[in-house]
């Protein structure tokens, strides 16, 4: 995890589930037309949808712009497991193992 001194602010702006602007992006891990996986300076972020396309990414500033139909997005901390987030609600069976 990045130290406070070298963390960049992270923000996500989603417009009509079709355009997404992000700041604080450290690295893009996977990118195709249905799935994008990336690291922000705080957590790992997963986006799923259709027709996903990265329009621009500046690794120095951490700004990323993408378009396409965004059906879901989720964060997963590097030390936490999303399968344990709501164990009493029984939602762990719905969490996709990736």
C-alpha positions in Angstrom: 0.0 0.0 0.0 1.3 3.5 -0.8 2.3 5.8 2.0 0.4 8.9 2.7 3.1 11.1 1.2 2.9 9.5 -2.3 -0.8 8.7 -2.5 -2.8 10.6 -5.1 -6.5 11.5 -4.5 -8.9 9.0 -5.9 -12.3 10.0 -7.4 -14.8 8.3 -9.7 -17.4 10.1 -11.7 -19.9 8.0 -13.6 -22.3 9.6 -16.1 -25.3 7.7 -17.2 -23.5 4.4 -16.8 -21.8 5.2 -20.1 -18.8 7.5 -19.3 -16.4 7.1 -16.4 -13.7 9.5 -15.3 -11.2 8.4 -12.6 -8.3 10.0 -10.8 -5.8 8.3 -8.6 -5.3 5.3 -10.9 -1.9 3.7 -10.4 -2.0 0.8 -13.0 -4.3 -0.9 -15.4 -4.1 -4.7 -15.0 -6.6 -6.0 -17.5 -8.7 -4.2 -20.1 -11.1 -5.7 -22.7 -14.5 -4.7 -23.9 -16.3 -6.4 -21.0 -13.9 -6.2 -18.0 -11.4 -3.7 -16.6 -9.3 -4.4 -13.6 -7.0 -1.7 -12.2 -5.2 -0.5 -9.1 -6.0 2.9 -7.6 -3.7 4.3 -4.9 -6.2 3.0 -2.3 -7.7 -0.3 -3.5 -8.2 -2.6 -6.5 -11.2 -1.6 -8.8 -13.2 -4.0 -11.0 -15.5 -2.7 -13.8 -17.8 -4.9 -15.8 -20.0 -4.0 -18.7 -20.1 -4.1 -22.5 -18.3 -2.0 -25.2 -15.8 -0.8 -22.5 -13.0 1.2 -24.1 -10.3 3.3 -22.4 -10.2 6.6 -24.1 -7.2 8.0 -22.3 -4.9 7.1 -19.4 -2.1 9.3 -18.0 0.1 7.2 -15.6 1.8 10.3 -14.3 -1.3 12.2 -13.2 -3.4 9.0 -12.6 -6.3 10.2 -14.8 -8.3 7.7 -16.7 -11.3 8.2 -19.0 -13.4 5.3 -20.3 -16.7 4.8 -22.2 -19.1 1.9 -22.7 -22.0 0.5 -20.8 -20.9 0.0 -17.2 -23.0 -2.7 -15.4 -21.1 -3.0 -12.2 -18.0 -1.7 -10.4 -16.6 -2.9 -7.1 -13.6 -2.3 -4.9 -11.6 -4.9 -3.2 -8.9 -3.9 -0.7 -5.6 -5.6 -1.0 -5.8 -7.1 2.5 -9.5 -7.7 2.7 -11.8 -10.3 1.1 -15.1 -9.2 -0.4 -16.5 -12.7 0.5 -16.4 -11.7 4.2 -18.1 -8.3 3.8 -21.7 -9.4 4.7 -21.4 -13.0 6.0 -24.7 -12.8 8.0 -26.6 -11.8 4.9 -25.6 -14.8 2.9 -24.3 -12.8 0.0 -21.0 -14.6 -0.2 -22.5 -17.1 -2.6 -23.1 -14.2 -5.1 -19.6 -12.8 -5.0 -17.8 -13.9 -8.1 -14.5 -15.6 -7.5 -11.9 -14.0 -9.8 
